[in-house]
Amino acid sequence: MTQELILADWNAREAIAEAMVPLVGRLYRDHNVEISIYGRLIVKRSVINILKAHRYVRQVEGQELSVVDTFPVLEAVSEMDLNDAHVDIGKLAVKFRDEGAGRTLKEFLEAELSGALGGEPTPSTDVVLYGFGRIGRLLARLMIDRSGAGHSLSLKAIVVRKGSAENDLEKRASLLRRDSVHGSFKGTIQVDEETNSLIVNGNMIKVIFADAPDTIDYTEYGINNALVIDNTGKWRDADGLALHLKSKGVSRVILTAPGKGVKNIVMGVNDGDITDADQILSAASCTTNAITPVLKAMNDKYGVVNGHVETVHSYTNDQNLIDNYHKGDRRGRAAGLNMVLTETGAAKAVSKALPEMEGKLTGNAIRVPTPNVSMAILNLNLEKPVDKDELNDYLRNVALHSDLQKQVDYSNSPEAVSSDFVGSRAAGVVDGLATISSGNSCVLYVWYDNEFGYSCQVVRLARAITKCTLPAFPVEG
């Protein structure tokens, strides 16, 4: 193909992607319908991001997918009476190509999306972020990014301790606006000193100063039946977290850390354990979220006899920038200069979400001088022999077509390094080229954005507990 033809083809596909943007936006704003390409969300995404989402399919499915294939599907979907749904037009396009069986596209989509036809939009739930650190600010970004439809999770307030600086609000806004790891915020942020609020992409978010979780009357701020997401890590047991429920206007609490005496939920694994009676839930740890879905997939097919989990984890605020006193062993040494051997409870915590793993795993961790993205190395002994190619095919299918597709992603790039996974929405990403197998044992390498990927899991838990998780189409299996 000549340069002229290559460029002409690119321009044609770019024009189609440009035409997709308003359709995707209108479906989301007016009907709370999210559009994706093989799990890659394209709501509020650029033309280039849309084209790259299509390119991703070739890497993992071994077949081309173009906007030429998906645009007719999107057009047809935009003309249907849908509400509250996550629609994967990439999978629908491929399924229609393979299983259309002489039907028109309209007939095919009416059958595939029958469960999303009609119905009333789900009302929103008020959300309060108690704490505004690394996880709190990413949760804010995620909820604001998906607030355009006026449904689902509505961020109403953040609660922090009053800082010593006079321009406290400006500093909070600046930390939300700029992030050294995750880049600048996509949108506008205004500070309203008169109402002590941040106005972010049209959302007014009250900033409440408080020193304890049981001293706030949220109803004074127009907040009712709120879900509080405690990302401070200060209160980790049932009694401490129950203090939130003493504040007027609060109905449920999520902890963004391993919890004691409360259910530890890893979305995709044990979210079926959530009941209407649960007022306090823990989202477990970032590492537990990264490894448990992969371990579940492995145990379901191959049976895990035992294993060891070694975590290579980016440094965190818990460590010192330079050598100084720290109550924990080794963590007092300069985080940016050292690999620091430390312990992790993630291996044992797996059994809280996946009881079949009780007593089967050991674990340790090494903190390394990178600010974000970690890796879990799973050295597993299995009940049956496993071949590397067969295993990778299985894990690739898990990432694309199983109930764990939001939690498990798959990479086959020979050049992938940790920074390539900044912003990954999956709980963990299996590096297929690094997989090792020998007889009844295997070693899996799982990347995870310990900040953003974990925050996505927290949002999934929040949507589950408030019953606003969007049903996904096409239905797998």
N, C-alpha and C positions, 0 to 999 in steps of 0.2 A: 504494500500500500504506500502511495506517495505521501510526502509531507502535506500536500494540499488536501488530500482525502482524510488524512489523520486529523488535521485541524478542523476540517469541515464536520467530521463525526463528533469531535469534542464539542464544538460550538452548538451542534444540534442537541446533544445530550445536556449541555449546560442550559440551553433555552427551556428544555422540558423540566429540568430541576427547578428553574426559576418559576415556572408555572405551577409547580407543586407547592411552593411555599405558602401562598394565600389559602389554598385548599386545606392544607394541614393546620394552619392557624385558625381558620374558621371552624373546622371540626372541633378543635380543642376549646376555643372560647365559647362557642354556642352550644356544644353538646357534650363536653367533657370526654371526647374521644381522642385517645392518644394514638399516634401512628408511628410504627417502627418498621425497620428493615432487619429481619433476622435478629430481633432483640435490640437493635441499635435505635434508640429513640430519635426521631427527626423533628419533633416539636421544637420550635424556636431555634432551629439549626440553619446554618448557612447553606448556600447552594453547593459549595465544595464539600461540606460535611455530608450532605445528602448523597453526593456522588461517591464519596469514600465509603459510606455505609453499604452501597451496592457493590463496591469493589471488594469489601470484606467477605462477601458471600463466596467469591471465587476462591479465596484462601482456605475456607473451611468446608465448603461443599464440593469443590472441584468442578463447578460449573459456573458459567457467566450469568449474571443478573444485571439487567440494564434498566434505566428509567423508562426505556421504551416498553419494557414488560410491566412495570409497576404503575406507570401513570394511568393507563386505562382502568386499573383496579381502583386507584385512588379517586378518579373521577366518578366511578360508579358508586363507591362508598359514600362520597360526599352528597350524592343524590338520595341516599337512603335515610330513613327515619331512625337513626341510631342515637343512643344515649349511654353514657357511662360504660365505656369499653376501651380495651387496648387492642388495636387491630394491627396485625403484622402483614402489611401489604406485600412484603417480600415473600413470605411463606405462602400467602394466598396466590401470588402470581405463579410460583413454581408448582403449587398444588393444582392450579387450574390447567397449567401446561401439561402436567402428568396425568391428571385424573378428571379432566373436564368432561370426558365421555360424551361429546357431542352437544352438551348443554351450552347455552349462551352464557356470557360472563355474568349477566344479571341473574339468571337462574341459579348459577353456581354460587354467587355471593348471597343470595337470599337463603339458600340452604345452609351455607357455612356460618352466616351471621344471624341466624334466626333468634338466637338467645339474646341478642342486643337490640332487637327491633322494638321501637316504642318505649314506653316506660317514662317515669319522671326522674329528673336529675337528683342525685343524692345531696342532701343538705350538708353544709360545711360544719366542721368541728373546730372550736376555738383551741389554739395551742399556745402554751407558754413555755419558753426556754428558760430554765432555771440554771444560769451560768452562761457565759458567752466566750468560752475559750476556743481551742482549735475545732473541737467537734461541734460546739454550739454554733459557731459562725458558719460552718459548712452545712449544718442542718437548716440554718436560716436561708442560705443560698438555695438549697434544694427546694424548700417549701415556697420561697418567693418565685423561683423559676417556674413552678407549676401552680401558680395562683391565678392565672389568667381566666380560667374557666369559672371562677367564683364558687367552686365546689371543693370537696375534699378537705385538706388541712389548711386552716386559716391562721397564720401566725399573728397573734394579737399583742404579745408582750415578751420582753426579755427581762429577767431579774438578775441584778448584779449588786455587788457592794459598791457604795459610793467611793470613787477614787479621790485621791488627794488633789488632783489637778482641777482647776476651775473649769477648763474646757473638756469635762468628762465626756459629754455627748459627742463632741467632735472627735475625740480619740476613739470612741467605740465605732463611730461611723467610718473612720479611717481604716481601722482594722478589718471591717467588713468590706470596704472598698478595695483594699490592696492586700494581696497575699503573696508572699515570696515563693511559695510552692505552687499554689493553684491558680495564680494569675489574678488579674484585676476582675472585679465584679462586672458582670454583663448587665448594665442598667444604670439607673440614676439613684442617688442617695441624697436626701436633704435632711438637715437637722432643724427640728422645730423646738426651739428652747421654750417657747410659751407653753406648749403641751407636753414637754419632756418626751418627745417622740422622734423616731426616725421614719421618714417617709421614703419607702423603698419601692420603686416601680409601681407607684400608686397605692401601696399598702402602708397604712399608718400603724406603726409598731411602737407601743408604749415602752419606755424604759423605766422600770420600777427599781428603786433602790431599797434593799432590805438585807438584814443580817441573819434572818432565820426563816425557814420555809413555812412556819405556822403563824406568821404575823401579818399576812396580807389579806385584804378584802378585795379580791379580783372583781367582784361585781361593781365596785366603785368605778372601774375602768370599762364597764360594759362587757365584761368577760364572764361567761356562764358555762357550767358543765365542761370545764376545760380539761384538756390533757396536758399535764405538766411533764416535760422531758428534762429530767435532772441530769445535767452533764458536768456537774462539779466533781462527782466521785466522793464527796465528803460523807454522804449517808449511803450505806450499802446494805443495810439489813432492813427487815420489814418494819421494825419499830421506828427507825430513823426516817425511812421514806414515807411512813404513814403520817409524819408531821405535815406533809403537803396537803393531805386530805382534811386537815383541820382548818385550812384556809378556805374562806367562803368563795364558792365559784369553781372549786376543783372537784373532779369526779374520778380521774384516773391518773396514774403516774408510771412513767417509764424511766428506768435507770440505764445510762449508757456505760455500764461497767458490770462485771460479774456481781451478782447479788446473793445474799445469804438469807435463807428463809423465804425466798420468793422464787417463782418459776423463771428459769433462765431460758429464753426463747431464741433459737437460731432459725430465722425465717427460711422456709423450704424444707426444714427437717422436722421440727416439733411444734410448728405454729398451730397444728390441729389440737394441741393441748389447751389453747386459749379458750376460756369460758366467759360468759357474761358476768360471772361473779368476780372475775379477776380485776382488782382495782390497782394492783401494783405488779409490774413485770420488769424483768431485767433483759436487756438486749445482749447479755454476755460480753465477751471481749472481742476485739478485732481478730485476734488469732483464732479463737474458738470459732468465730464465724467463717474464717477462711478455710479451716481444715475440716470442720464437721460435715459440710455438704459433700466434699470429695470422699471422706471416709464412709459416709452413708452409701454413696454410689458404689464404692469398692466393696463394701460389706454385702450389699444387696446382690451383687453378681458373683463375687469371688470368695466371700467369707474371709474376714480378717481374724487371724489367730492371735497375733500380737504385733507390736511395732514400736518404733521410736520416732518422736517428732522433734526435729531440731529447727528452731526458729532463728532466722537471721533478720533481726528487727532494727529498723531505723531508730535513732535516739529520740527521746521524748523530753517534755518539760520537766519530768521527774528527775532528770540527770543534771549534773552541773556543767556549765560551760568551761570552767577551769577547775583544777583540783581544789576541793573544799569538803568540809564535813558533810556527810550524808549518813542517815541512819541505816541505809541498806549497804550490804557488802558490795564493794567494787564500784558502786554507782556514784561515788564521790569523785571519781577520776574524770578528767576532761572528756566530754562526750564527742567533741569534734576531732579529737586526736587519737582516740583509742577504740579498739574492739574490746567490749566489756562482757565477760562471761557472767551470766546471771540466771536466775531460775524463772520458770514460767509455770503457771497453773493451768495453762490452756489444755494440755494433754489430758489431765484428770477431769477438767471441766467439760470435756466432750461428752462424758457419760451423762451429764445433767440433761443434755438435749437428745443424746443417742445412747440409751441405757445398755444396748448390746455391746458397747465398748468398755463397760465397767471393768477395771483392772487389767485392760489389755495394752495400755499405752504408757510409755514413759516420755518425758520431755525435758528439754533444756533450751536456753536461748542465748544468743550472742547479740548484744547491741553494737551497731556499727555506725561509722561517721557519715551517715546520709540522713537528710531531714524527713524523708517520707518514702514509702513503698518498702515492703518487707517480703521475705520469702520463707515459706515453711517447707522443709524437706521431710517427706513421709517415707520412712523405711519400714515396709510392711511385709509380714509373713502371712501367706494366704492359704486357704484350704485346698486350693487347686492350682495347677501350673498355669502360667500366663505368658503369652507371647507379646512382645512390645507393640507390634503393629496392631494386633487385635485389641490390646488394652487402649492404645491411643484412639482407635476407631470408636471404641465404646465411650471413652471420655469425651470425644468430640461430639458424639450423638447426645450424650447427657447435656452438654453445653447448648445444643441447638434445639433439641426436641423433647426434653424430659420436664418433669415437674421442678427440676433444679436449674432450669435454664437461666433464671435471674441470678442465681447464686454462683454457678460454675461457668467460667468462660474458658476458652481454649486458644492457645497461641502456637503457631508452627513457624514462626520467623526465626531464621538462624542468626539474626543480628539483634534480637530483643535484649534490652538491658532494663534495669529497674526504672529509670526515668520514663520509659515508654509506657508504663502502667499508671502514671499519675493521672487521676481522673477516671480510672476504671470503675464502673458501677457494679461490677461483680464482687461477691465476697472473696473469691479467689480465682486465679487464672492458671490453669494447668499449662506448663511449658512442655509441649509434646516432644520436642526434639531432645529434651534432657532426660526423658523417661528411660529407666533401666529395668530390665527384667531378667531373671535367671531362675528357672524352675518354679518353685512356689513362692518366690520372693520378688519384690519390685521396689523401686525407689521413684517417688514422684516429687517433682519440684513445682510448688504452687506460689506464684506471685500474688501479692495483695496490696492495694492501696490502703494502708492501715488507718487512714483518715477518711478519705472520700468514699471508698468502697464500703467501709464500716458504716458511715453515715447513711448511705443508701439502704443498708440493712435496717437501720434504726427507723428510717422513714417507712420502710415496708412494714415493720412491726406497728408503727403508729397507725398506718392505714388499716392494718388487720384488726387492731383493737377497737378502732372507731368504725369498722365495717364499711370502709370506703375503698377497699382494694378493687381495682377495675378487673372484670373478667377478661381473660385473654382469648383472642381469636386469631387463627383457627384453633380449635380445641385439639390438643395433641393426643395421639394414641387412639 
